[in-house]
Amino acid sequence: MTSRTYNPRIKWADEVQQYLEETLGEEQVASISTALCTPPCCTCLRVNTLKATPQEVLEAVTFQLKGSWNSSLPYIHTHLPAVILPGVGPLAVDYSEIGGKEVVVSRKCGEAVLRGAPVYIPGVLACSPGVEKGDLVAVAMVLERPGSDWCGITRGTIIGSEAWQRAGPPNCTGLYIGVGRSCVGRTEMFRLEQGLAITMHSPVFRVPSAQGLEGKVMFQNLPSLVAAAALAPRPGSRVLDMCAAPGGKTTMIAQLMGDKGEVVALDRSHAKVQEIQSLAQELGITIIKAYKMDATKAVLKQASPHNQVIVTAAPAERDHEDQPSVNGHEATAGLEGGLEGGPDSDEKLGGLGHARKEGSEKILKRRKRKEAASIARGASIPQRGDMENVTSCSSPPGFPPCSFDHVLVDAPCSALGLRPRLLQTASLPYLKQCAVYQRRILDAAVQLLKPGGTLVFSTCTFNPGENESNVRYVLDTYADMHLEQQWPVLGGPGMTEEDRLRAAAAAIRKCDKEMEASIQARSPQPTDAPAMDDSAGNINKTLQQQQQQQQHKSVGESTVMVATRDSGWLSSSEAKLVQRFDPRGDTIGFFVAKFRKKEGLL
């Protein structure tokens, strides 16, 4: 019988593993990989201060948890309009009462459960025979097969059946995420299209819930609030969010402005624009104008932008289904980031190729899932007529240079920092592609920013090639842009050129040791062999040096390819002005840099 434990292991592509170890260090990559298999230990509940105060929300959440939560109690964040919900885990789970009954869910569904969500019907793939409503079942997740988007299980499969055996039972070892109570029987699990399938009775990670606060709160990763706060938008100003869906940071910006002024939100598909509009309506925000637009083309063509840099590459399109299932906190309370549709996810790259038509089957299914999720958490469903309060009009051809007081570039990225994320499929060329595409957006952002205005650049990755390297690019390319101190400062400093060189030197030493061990393993060592003459020894030494030089060259080339393709990283003083959120801490991996555009320069 499969051991019912939670002990997953992340497998990176070999070239990505090498690159990360060269840039971050072997021990750091190992510990980060372990952390990515677990959810953040604290969940952030953002308070919509247009409708409630943090104290009111804290009192409501504390009252709900009375008698059902015996761990650390929620508290108000010191610097941000948020209530922090401390979680617990990993916990030892007793599987003795399930009677052998199991349910297997998709990876995306399982990752959402790790963040406190129940199991929704679309996430269930297989179930033991005889499962009835009210039964306790073990919940396990299954990963996609290498090089495939399919896990090998057809939805509706009965565990232990002939079809199950023919397909080859999936390996769920180390992927059991707790015991749940079935809300429906096995037949209904696969006959229905939506609704609750399982509520978690004894999860591996426990997160306190918040119910009945729709419109007043939303779950959002803490660094996302920091990025919006760092922008420091003033009431009455004009702000641009260049990669906005589903609108978490967009609405936070509008909230900080007191719903006074104008926030222009861009994204590449009608479906994403609708998500922004829906969230703004739910939170009672009226100053957001959402448009379908490619951020790299946001500058009017007839304008003559200064210092324009032409970059031809763009990230390859990635399927938005590579995100954790919508059956997560966004289903229970609208979590931003790390879940399907989150702006902190590489789903942003999924819309680069094709805009989806409004009314298409995919959009309708997404709308039905969201409505079902809203009903499950007791929220009302916004009617189509209710959207009149949110501005939606034909997209303009673009905007003139120097049109905005503040610009947010929460850029599409490799999303390496999202937690939990049990499958990493990024390749080295893809990491490079992400960095190049981000520069195209930054080029447009600099042109659209007014002199004296602020620009915030953020990602949800710990890849220095998408973070520090792109900050270096902006500073070296635009003389009128400089880094500025952020507030609040909750993350650590950025990485410096010295950090890169130190990690590269450690990687070279590792290569030397591996090469020496390999040569010794291949060399015959008879106990009474005659001594090797000097010429043979010199030849062997020369070959070893050549092999080591080749290894050193490959180390340097892969690092330069992605992380330092221009002028390297940051100086020590510059590194203190950016924020790097380590995924081994209480949050997801994240990066924030704030620029100000100097006045009086052309």
N, C-alpha and C positions, 0 to 999 in steps of 0.2 A: 504494500500500500504506500502511496506517495506520502512523504513526510509533510505534515501540514504546518509549515513555518513561513515566515516572511523574511527572506534573506536574498534579495535579488542582486545581480551583478550586471553592471553596465559594460557593454562591449563597444569600444570606439573603432572606427576604421583605422587600420594600421598607420596610415599617413597622418591622420588627425591626432592619434595617440602620440606619435613622435613629435609632431608640431607643438602640441600642448605641453609636453614634457620639456621641450626645448625653450619654450617661452615662459612657462610658469614653474617648472621644476617637477620632478617625478613624484615626490611625496605629496606636493600640493594637488596634483592631478588625481592621485589615488584617493585622497580624502574628499575632494570635490565630487568625484564619481560616486562615492558612498553616500554623500549628502544628497545628491540628486535623486536618489531612490526613496527619499523620505520627504514628507511635506514640511513646510516651515513650522516651527514649534508654536508660533503665534499667528493668529488670523486677525486681519485688520478690518474693522467695520467702520467704513467712512460715514460720517454724519452729514446729512444734507442740512446745513445751517439755515437754509431758506425756509425750512419747515420745522426744525427741532433744534434743541441744544444738545451738546454732548452729555450734559448731566441728565437730561430727560431720557435720552437713549440708554445711558448707563443704568438708571433706575429701572427702566422697563426690562432690560436684558437680565439684570440681577434678580428681579422678581420672577422672571420665567425660569431661571435656573434654580430657584430655591427648592431644596429637597431632592434635586436630581443631579447636582454637580458638586462633588466633594473635593475638587482640585482648586488651583489658583483661580481667584475670581477676576472678572473683567475689570479694566481700569481705563481712565481717560488718558489719551496720549498727551504728553507735556506740550508739544509744539504744533500738533496738527489736529484738525477737527475729526477725531477718530476715537473709537472705543476698541481697545485691544482685548482679544479673547485668547487667553493662554490655553493651549491644548496639551495633551499628554500622550506619550508613546515613545517607542513601540511598547505595547503591552503583551503579556503572555495571555493567549486565548485558549480556553478550554473547549476542545472539540468533541468531548466525550458524549454530549447529549444529542448529537445530530442524527444518530442512527444510520450513519453511512450516507446520508443525503447531501448532495453537493449541487452547486450551480457554478458554471463557468461563464465569466463575463469578458468583454473585450478589454484590451489594455487601456483605452481611453476612458472607458467606464470605471475601471479599477483605479486609475489615477485620480478620478474625481471622488471616488469613495474614500480614498486616502486623505482627501481634504475635507471630509465630513459629509459628503452627499449620500443619499440613499441610492439604491440601484433602480434605474428606470428600465422599463420593458425593452426599449430598443437596444440596450446594452447587453442583454442576456443572449448567450450563444448556445449553451447546452445545459441540460438539467437531468438529474437522476430521475428514474421512473418512480411514480407514486408520490411525488411531492404535492401536498395539498395546502390550501390556505391555512396559515397559522403555524406551519411546520418550521422548525429550526433547521437551517442548512449552512454548510460550510461554503464560503464564497472564495473562489479562486479566479485569478485572471490569467490570460494566455497572451503571449507576445506574437507579433507577426513573424513569419518565417524570414530567414536572411534573404535579402534581395527581393522581397515581395511585400505587398500591402495586405496579404491575406494570412491569417493565422492558421489556416488548415481546417477550421471547423465551420460547417454550414449551420446557419442559425436554425434552431429547432431540433438539433441532434440530441438523442437520448444517450446519456452517459452509460457506457457498458454495452450498448447495442452493437449489432453487426456493422452498421454504418460507422459507428464510433471506432470499432476495431479495424475496419478496412482503411479508414482515413489515417490510422496511426494515432493513438491517443496522444494529445499534446502534453508537453512537459510543463507541468504546473509546480514543479518542485521549487520551494522557496517563494512562491507567489500567492500564498493564501493570505487574505486580507481581513479575515474575521468570520464571525457567525452572524447570520441575519435571520429575520423572520419573514417568511413568504407572505406577501399580501394577496396573492392569487395562486391558483393551482398551476401545475405544469402546462396543461392544455391552454389556459388563458394566457400564459406567458408568451406563447408563440402565436396565438390567434389574434390578440390585441396588438395595435400599433403604437399605443402610448399609454402612459400611466405608471404608477408605482409597481415595481415587481417585488422588491425586498427592502425592508428597513433594517438597518444594521443594529444588531442586539449587543454584540461584543466585538467592536472593530479593533484592529491593531493600533490605529491612531484615533483618539477621541478628540473632537472639536465641539465646543459648545455652540448651540444654535441660537438664532434670533428670529422670532416669528411675529407677524402682525405689525411690522414696521415699514410696510411698503411705502415708497415715496420719501421716507425719512432717512433711510440708510441704504447702503449697498456694500457688498464685500468687494474690496479692492486691495491689491498688494501695496504694502506700505511705501516702497520706493516710487510707485506711480504717483502717490500724493506728494512726495518730495519733489518730483520732477515738475509738477504743476505749481507747487508753492515756490520753487526756485525761480520760475518765470516772473513771479511778483507782478501779475497784471493789475493795473489800476482800474477802478470803476470808471466807466466812460471811455476806456481806450478801445482800440481795434486790434483784435488778436487773430492770428492764423494758426490752426492746428492742421498740419500738412498730411498726416497719416492718422486719421481720427477714430475710425471704427473700433469697437462699438460705441465709443463716446465717453468712456470713464474719465480720462484726463480732460476731455473737452468740457464735460459738465462740471468737473472740479474747477476748471479755470473760470467758467461762468459763475460758479458759486463764490469763488474768491472775489469776483468783481461785483458781487451783490446783485447779479442779474441786471447790470447796467452797463451799456456799451454794445459791442458787437463781437461775436466770436464766429469766424468763418471756419467751417470744418470740411476737409476734403477726404475723399476716398475713391477707390477705383471702380466700384460697382454700385448699382442701384440698391442691391440687398444690403450692403454695408451702410449706405446713406440712410436707409430705412431704420437700421438698428440705432444709429445716432439719434434720429428723430424720435424713435420710440422711447429711448432712455431719457431724453430731454423732457418729453411730455410727462413721463412717469415722475420725474423729479420736480416738475413745475417750473422749468427753465424756459425762458422765451427769447433770449437774445442770440440763439445759435442759428446760423444759416448753413445748412448742409448741402454740399454740391458733389456730384460725381465728376471727379477730375483726377488726372494723373499729376501727382505732385511735382514731377520733374518737368512738367510742361505748364506750370502755374504762372510763369512770367509771360506777359503778352508778347507775341511774336514780333509785332511791329516796333516794340520798344528796343532800345539799344543798351542792354545791360553792360555794366562795366565789369572788367575782369572775368568775362565768361570763360569757363573751362569746359571743353567738350569731352565727354567720356562716352564711349560707345558701348561698353558692356552693360549688361543688366542681369540680375539674378534669374536663374532658371525658375520657372513656375513650379511651386510645390502645392500639392493637394491640401486644401484646408482641413481635410479629415485627418491630417497628421497631428491634430491637436487632441487633447483629452476631451472626452464626450461632453456635450452640453448637459448631460445628466450629472451636473456638478453644482458648485455653489451658484453659478449663474442661474441654474434651475431652481435653487432654493432661495437665493437672495441676490442674484446678479453679480457674482464674483467677476472682477476684471483681471485678466492675466492668467495664463496657465490653463485656461479652459477654452473650449471652442468659441471663437469669436473674440477672444481677448486681445487687446491691442499690444499686450506684451508678448504675443506669440508670433511664430513665423507664419501664422495664417495670413498675415499681411502680404506675404509674398505669393500667396495662392491666387490673388486676384490680378496678377500682372498680365495674364494672357487674354482672358475672355471676360467681358462684362456679362452678368447674368440678367436676363430680361425679367422685368417685374411681372409677376403672375406665373412665372415658370413653375414647373413641378417642384424643383428644388427649393425655391423660395417659399412655396406653399407648405411644404413639409417642415421647413425650418420654423415658419410661423406657427404651425400646429404644435410643434414641440415646445415652443416658448409659451404658448397659451396653456398647454397642459402643465408645464412647470409652474406657471403663475397660479393656476388653480390649486396645484398641490401645496403651495406655500400660503394659500389663502388670499392672494392678491386679486384685484379686479383686472379684467382684460380691457385694455384701451380699445375703444371703438375707432373705426376708420375716421369718423367725423371729429373725434377728439384731437386728431393730429393737426387741426387747423391752427392751433396755437404755436406750432413749430414751423418756422419759415422753410418752405421747400419750393424752389423755383428753378427755372431753366439755368443750367450751368453757364457762367460767363466764359468767354474765350480765354480768360486769364486775368491777371492783375498787373497794373503798372508797377515798375520798380518803386521801392520806398513807400509801400502802401500800408504797412502794418507797424504798430508800436511794439508788438511782441510776436514772436514766432516760436512755435513748438515743433520740433522734428523728433517725434517718437518713432524712430526709423524701423522699417522692416529689417529683421536681423536673423541670425542663425538660431536664436532662442536657446542657446546652450545653458542659460541660467535658470530655466523654468524648473520648478519642483512641484510634485514629483514628476520625473520623466524617465521611464524605464527603458526606452529605446532611443538610441542616438544613431541617426542615419546620415549626418552631414559628412560631406567629403571635403578635402582640402580645396579643390577648385570652387566649391560652393561657398566656402568661407570667404574666399577672395572675391567672388561674385557679389556677395552681400556688401562687402566693404566698398566696392566700386559703385554699386547702386546707391548706397548711402551718400556718397560724395556728390552724385548727381542731384540728389534732393537738397543737400547742404548748399550746393551752388545756387540753386533757385532760392533757397531760404535767405541767403545773404543778400541777394538782389532785392528781395521783397521787403526786407527789414529797413525801417526808417533809421537815419542817423540818430544816435542816442538811444535806440531801442535795444531790447534784449532778445537773445536767441538761446533756447535750451535744446540740447541734443541728448537724447537718451536711447538706450537699448536694453534688452533683457538678456544679454549675453556677457560672458566673462572673457571673450576672445579679444585680446589687445589689438588685433588687426582691425577690428570693427570699432574699437573704442579709442584708446590713446592714439593710435595711428591716424585716425580720422580727425581727432582734435589737432594733432600736429599738422595735418593737411590744411585745415582751415587757417591756422595761425601763419603758416608759410605762404599760403596762396593769397590771402586777403590782408593787406596792411592795415585796414581800418577795423579789423576784428581782434579783440583781446579777451582773455579769460577774466571772469569776475568772481568774487567770493559769493558763495551760495548761502541761503538760509532756508530751512534748517540744515545743519550738517549732521547727518546720521550715519553716513557711510564712511569708509576709509579712504585714504589717498589713492591716487592713480599710480600706474606703474611708470617707472623712469627708464631711461636708456641704460642706466647702471643695472637695473633689475634684469633687463633683457640680456645684457652681456654676462651677468652672473649665472642666469639660467642656462645660457648657451655654453658657458664654460663647464658647467656641471654635466650637461648632455655630452660634451666631448669627452670628459673624464669617464662617463659611463660607457661610451663607445670604446674607449681604450681598454677598459677592463673586460668588456665582452669580447673584443678582438683577441686579447691575450689569452683568455680562457678558451676561445675557439681554436686558436693555433696550438695551444698545449694539448687540447683534446684530440686534435688530428695527428699530432706528432707521435711516432712510435717511441716508447721509452723502455727498451729492454734493460734488465738489471745489470748485465755485464757487457753492454755495447761499448765498442771502442770510442774514444773521444773524437768529436767532430773537428776536422781541421779548420783553420781560420777562414779559408776561402768559402767553405760551405756555410760556416756561421755567418759570415758577412752577407752572403746571398739571402739566407733566411731572414736576417735582420732587415735587409733592404726591402724584401717582399712585405714584411710586417709593417714597415714604415709607409710603404705605398698604400697598403690597405687602410691603414689608419688615416692617411691624408684624404683618401677617397671618402671615408666615413665622415671626416670633419667637413669636407666640402658639401656633402649631402645635408649635414646638419645646418650649415650656414645657408644653403640655397633654399631649403624649405622654410626657414625662419624669414628670410628676406621676401620670399614669394608672397606671404600673406601678412605678416605682422609689420614689416618695416620696408614696404615697397617704395617709400619716399624718404623722409628725413628721420625715420626712427620714431621714438616715443616722446616722453615729456622730460623737462628738466625737473629738478626736485621742487623748485618754487611753483612751477606749473602744476605738478602732480598734487599739490596741496589744495588747489582750487577746484579740482574735480572730485566726484564721489564715486567710489567703486564699492558696491554692496556684494560681500562675499556670500556665495550660496551655502557656505558651511555655517552661517549664522542663523538669525531668526527670520530671514526673508529669502526671497528668490535672489538669484544673481542678477545684478542690475548695474547700470552705469549712467551718470548724469554729468554733463558739462554745461556751463553757462557762459555765454559770450555777450559782450556789449559792443555795439557798432559805434566807433568814434564819430564825432561830428566834425564837419569842416574838411573832410577828405573826399576826393573824387576817385 
